[in-house]
């Protein structure tokens, strides 16, 4: 009597995963015949969401820098016409706080987008894990990771290997840090203008500007520091086995 498809499922050499065995050696529930289609649809949905949030990130940073550039040009034209008189200071104290608030909003959203990006990468790693549960032989063709832990995310981002020095450099050059630095410079400029209006000494203006820059930069980066430890408090569903790459 010929074995039925139900009998063949789970037997060695039948072409179906036995007991849900995957390339990583873990045992997961056997996926149904429509699993690949559903996983692919979800994968495309996550890719679309990832594209949307990064378009928003670039748009917010661009709007902030454009408004800042326009404000500086307007102040420069007014200063050239009035010799940097009280009109220029007044306009600066009206424009720069508005631009500063716009920069704070852009920075907060960029930090959120970084967090969302991390969650989307983890989700796509889990989907690739599902692909390998269906077809374990595809493991050697995948460049990106298929585990939702730190080694898996590192593989997806194609890092050569995380180190404290590399993480520090990455932290200092990413978009939120650049926006935070511009915001801190704006805060310093506003404080210096206020001290000038109050007829403070030049030393007080310099000290006030430096303090404002350090305080704003430190507070903003503290908000971002949690992104350096994205796996704290998370339990991976599909961890990387120590004996596998």
C-alpha positions as CSV (number, residue, x, y, z in Angstrom):
1,X,0.0,0.0,0.0
2,X,1.4,3.4,-1.0
3,X,2.1,5.8,1.9
4,X,-0.1,8.8,1.9
5,X,1.1,12.4,2.1
6,X,0.2,12.4,5.7
7,X,2.3,9.3,6.3
8,X,5.3,10.7,4.5
9,X,5.3,14.0,6.4
10,X,8.0,14.0,9.1
11,X,9.8,10.9,7.7
12,X,13.5,11.3,6.7
13,X,14.0,12.0,3.0
14,X,10.3,12.9,2.5
15,X,11.1,16.6,1.7
16,X,9.1,17.9,4.7
17,X,10.6,18.9,8.0
18,X,10.6,16.2,10.5
19,X,8.8,17.4,13.7
20,X,9.5,21.0,12.6
21,X,13.3,20.5,12.7
22,X,15.2,23.6,11.5
23,X,18.7,24.4,10.5
24,X,19.4,25.7,13.9
25,X,18.5,22.3,15.4
26,X,15.5,23.6,17.4
27,X,12.1,21.8,17.4
28,X,9.2,24.0,16.3
29,X,5.6,23.2,15.3
30,X,5.3,21.8,11.8
31,X,4.2,24.6,9.4
32,X,1.2,24.1,7.0
33,X,1.3,24.1,3.2
34,X,0.5,27.9,3.0
35,X,3.2,28.9,5.5
36,X,5.6,30.2,2.8
37,X,3.0,32.4,1.2
38,X,1.9,33.9,4.5
39,X,5.5,34.4,5.7
40,X,6.4,36.1,2.4
41,X,3.4,38.4,2.6
42,X,4.3,39.4,6.2
43,X,7.9,39.9,5.1
44,X,6.9,42.4,2.4
45,X,4.7,44.2,4.9
46,X,7.6,44.6,7.3
47,X,9.8,45.8,4.5
48,X,7.2,48.4,3.5
49,X,7.0,49.6,7.1
50,X,10.7,49.8,7.4
51,X,10.9,51.9,4.2
52,X,8.2,54.2,5.5
53,X,9.8,54.9,8.9
54,X,13.2,55.7,7.2
55,X,11.5,58.0,4.7
56,X,9.9,59.8,7.7
57,X,13.3,60.0,9.4
58,X,14.9,61.6,6.4
59,X,12.0,63.9,5.9
60,X,12.0,65.1,9.5
61,X,15.8,65.7,9.5
62,X,15.5,67.5,6.2
63,X,12.6,69.8,7.3
64,X,14.5,70.7,10.5
65,X,17.7,71.5,8.7
66,X,15.9,73.4,6.0
67,X,14.0,75.6,8.5
68,X,17.2,76.2,10.4
69,X,19.1,77.2,7.2
70,X,16.2,79.6,6.2
71,X,16.2,81.2,9.7
72,X,20.0,81.7,9.6
73,X,19.8,83.3,6.1
74,X,17.0,85.6,7.2
75,X,19.0,86.7,10.3
76,X,22.1,87.2,8.2
77,X,20.2,89.4,5.7
78,X,18.7,91.4,8.6
79,X,22.0,91.8,10.3
80,X,23.6,93.0,7.1
81,X,20.9,95.6,6.7
82,X,20.8,96.8,10.4
83,X,24.4,96.2,11.5
84,X,23.3,93.5,13.9
85,X,21.2,95.9,15.8
86,X,18.4,95.1,18.3
87,X,16.0,94.2,15.5
88,X,18.3,91.2,14.6
89,X,18.4,90.1,18.2
90,X,14.7,90.3,18.6
91,X,14.0,88.3,15.5
92,X,16.6,85.7,16.5
93,X,15.0,85.3,19.9
94,X,11.7,84.7,18.1
95,X,12.9,82.3,15.4
96,X,15.6,80.3,17.2
97,X,13.3,78.9,20.0
98,X,10.8,77.8,17.4
99,X,13.5,76.1,15.4
100,X,14.8,74.5,18.6
101,X,11.4,73.1,19.4
102,X,11.2,71.7,15.9
103,X,14.6,70.1,16.4
104,X,13.6,68.5,19.7
105,X,10.6,67.0,18.1
106,X,12.6,65.7,15.2
107,X,15.2,64.2,17.5
108,X,12.6,62.4,19.7
109,X,11.0,60.9,16.6
110,X,14.4,59.8,15.2
111,X,15.1,57.9,18.4
112,X,11.7,56.2,18.2
113,X,12.4,55.3,14.6
114,X,15.7,53.7,15.6
115,X,13.8,51.6,18.1
116,X,11.1,50.6,15.5
117,X,13.8,49.7,13.0
118,X,15.4,47.3,15.5
119,X,12.0,45.6,16.2
120,X,11.4,45.3,12.4
121,X,14.8,43.6,11.9
122,X,14.0,41.2,14.7
123,X,10.7,40.4,13.2
124,X,12.2,39.7,9.7
125,X,14.8,37.5,11.3
126,X,12.0,35.4,12.8
127,X,10.4,35.1,9.4
128,X,13.7,33.9,7.9
129,X,13.8,31.3,10.7
130,X,10.4,30.2,9.5
131,X,11.6,29.9,5.9
132,X,14.4,27.7,7.1
133,X,11.9,25.6,9.0
134,X,10.2,24.9,5.6
135,X,13.4,24.5,3.6
136,X,16.4,23.9,5.9
137,X,18.7,23.5,2.9
138,X,18.6,27.2,2.2
139,X,20.6,28.1,5.2
140,X,23.9,28.4,3.3
141,X,22.4,30.9,0.9
142,X,21.2,33.4,3.5
143,X,23.5,36.4,4.1
144,X,21.3,38.0,6.7
145,X,20.5,36.5,10.1
146,X,17.7,34.2,11.0
147,X,17.9,34.4,14.8
148,X,16.3,37.0,17.0
149,X,19.2,37.6,19.3
150,X,22.3,39.7,19.1
151,X,24.3,37.5,16.7
152,X,21.3,37.3,14.4
153,X,20.9,41.1,14.3
154,X,24.6,41.6,13.8
155,X,24.4,39.2,10.8
156,X,21.5,41.1,9.3
157,X,23.2,44.5,9.6
158,X,26.3,42.8,8.2
159,X,28.6,44.1,10.9
160,X,32.2,42.8,11.0
161,X,31.8,42.3,14.7
162,X,30.6,44.6,17.5
163,X,33.2,46.2,19.8
164,X,32.9,49.1,22.2
165,X,35.0,51.3,20.0
166,X,32.8,50.5,16.9
167,X,29.6,51.1,18.9
168,X,30.9,54.4,20.1
169,X,31.8,55.6,16.6
170,X,28.4,54.4,15.3
171,X,26.6,56.2,18.1
172,X,28.4,59.5,17.5
173,X,27.9,59.6,13.7
174,X,24.3,58.4,13.4
175,X,21.5,60.9,12.5
176,X,19.9,61.4,16.0
177,X,23.3,62.3,17.5
178,X,23.9,64.9,14.7
179,X,20.5,66.4,15.2
180,X,21.1,66.4,19.0
181,X,24.4,68.3,18.5
182,X,22.6,70.9,16.3
183,X,19.9,71.3,18.9
184,X,22.5,71.8,21.6
185,X,24.2,74.5,19.5
186,X,20.9,76.2,19.0
187,X,20.3,76.2,22.8
188,X,23.7,77.7,23.4
189,X,23.0,80.5,20.8
190,X,19.7,81.3,22.5
191,X,21.3,81.5,25.9
192,X,24.1,83.8,24.6
193,X,21.5,86.1,23.0
194,X,19.6,86.3,26.2
195,X,22.7,87.2,28.2
196,X,23.6,89.8,25.6
197,X,20.2,91.4,26.1
198,X,20.8,91.3,29.8
199,X,24.2,93.1,29.2
200,X,26.2,90.3,30.8
201,X,29.9,90.1,30.5
202,X,31.7,88.3,27.7
203,X,33.0,85.7,30.1
204,X,29.4,85.0,31.3
205,X,28.2,84.7,27.7
206,X,30.8,82.2,26.9
207,X,30.2,80.2,30.1
208,X,26.5,80.3,29.6
209,X,26.7,79.1,26.0
210,X,29.0,76.2,27.0
211,X,26.8,75.1,29.9
212,X,23.7,75.3,27.7
213,X,25.3,73.2,25.0
214,X,26.6,70.6,27.5
215,X,23.2,70.3,29.4
216,X,21.1,70.0,26.3
217,X,23.5,67.6,24.5
218,X,23.8,65.4,27.6
219,X,20.0,65.3,28.2
220,X,19.2,64.4,24.6
221,X,21.9,61.7,24.4
222,X,20.7,60.2,27.7
223,X,17.4,59.6,25.9
224,X,19.2,57.8,23.2
225,X,21.5,55.7,25.4
226,X,19.0,52.8,25.8
227,X,19.5,52.1,22.1
228,X,23.0,50.9,22.8
229,X,21.6,48.0,24.9
230,X,18.7,46.8,22.7
231,X,18.7,43.2,24.0
232,X,18.4,44.1,27.7
233,X,15.2,42.5,29.1
234,X,14.4,40.6,25.9
235,X,14.2,36.8,25.6
236,X,14.8,35.6,22.1
237,X,12.4,33.1,20.6
238,X,15.0,31.6,18.2
239,X,18.4,32.0,19.8
240,X,21.6,31.2,18.0
241,X,23.1,27.9,19.0
242,X,26.7,28.2,20.3
243,X,28.0,25.5,18.0
244,X,26.5,27.2,14.9
245,X,27.6,30.4,13.1
